Amino acid sequence: MVMENELDLVTFTDEEGNEITMEVLDYFFYEGQEYALLAEAEECDCEEHDCHDDECGCGCGCEEREAFIMKVVPVGDDEEEFVPVDEELAAKLIEIVETQMYGDEDFEDEEEEDEE
């Protein structure tokens, strides 16, 4: 796992050896444990905006990324490890993120678009 500077990027390697770069969108605490909200980092052709902003609005699609929640586990002095959470805990954490951190309206809009 490699962390890069400007954006908070983390590179994971899957079971098949493929590298996946994820952007840490936010950190939060739940029941004394730290968690991270991550999304797959995407390259974008938009030159006018910082397209790694969820409110880019340029129409490039970068704000429509699938989000993941992982537990943050400190390793050593300046390192951290990201550990997947089970489905039941993930459901609770998603609800917290939707309602307390980002407001329901953003996620409700996405759900309505998915239903169409």
N, C-alpha and C positions, 0 to 999 in steps of 0.2 A: 504494500500500500504506500503510495507516494502522495504527499500533499504539495500543492503548488501555491504560489503567492496570491496575486491580485484577487481572483475569485477563490472561494474556499473549495478547491477541487480535490477529490480523492479518487485514486485509481484502484479498482478491484480486479482480481483475476478470477473468472468463473471456473467451474469444474473442467471445462474443455480447453482451458488455457487462454481464452479470449479476454482482452483487457477492456474494462468498462469504466469510463470516467464519469463520476457523479459530482454534482455541485451540492454543497451543503447550503440549503436555503435558510435554515434556522436551527437553533438549539433550544431545548426546553426541558424542564424537570417535571417528573411525575412520581409521586411516592418516594422521593429521595433519590431517584435515579435520573441520570441525564440521558436524553434522547436527541436524535438529530432527524430533521426532515430533509430528505435528499431527493434530487431529481437527476435524471441522466443529462449530462452536459451536452449541449448541441452547438454545432457550428452554425452561424447565421450570416447571411449576406448583407444584412441591414447595417449601413454605415452611419446612420443618423442617430441611433439610439444605443444605449447599453442594453442589448437584447437579453441579458441574463436577469432582467428585471421582470417580475411577474406582471407588471402593468405596462409592458412595452407598447402595445397597441399599434405597432407598425404593420400588422397583418402577416408577418412572416411565420407565425405559428409557434414561435419559441415559447410563448407563455402557456402553451397547452401541453405541458409535459406531465408524464405520470410520476407521482410522488411516492416515496418509500420512507418508512420510519425504521430507524435502527437504534439500538442501545449503544451509548458511548461508554467505553471501558478504558480508563487511563492505563497506559503501558509505559513505564519509565517516567522520566521527568517531563519531556515535551512531546510525547507521542500519545495517540489514542487509537483504539481499535473500534471498529463498528461491527456490532453483532446483530444479526436478524432477530426479530421478536416473533413469538408464536402468534397465530391468527387471532386468538381471543384478545390478547393484549393489544395487538395492532388495531383491532376494531375500536377499543377504548381510546387509544392514542389518536386515532384518526378523528374521532368525535371531538376530542379536546382541541386538536389543531383546527378543525372546522369551526367550532363555536367560539372558543376563547381567544385564539390567536389571529384568525383571519376573517371571522364573521361568516355566518351562514350564507349570505347572499352570493358570494363568489362561487361557492361550491354548488349552491342550488342552481345557478345559471348553467354550470357545466353539466349537472345531472339532467336538466331540461333539454339541453342540446343533445345529450346522449340518447334520450328517449325518442327524439324525432326521427 
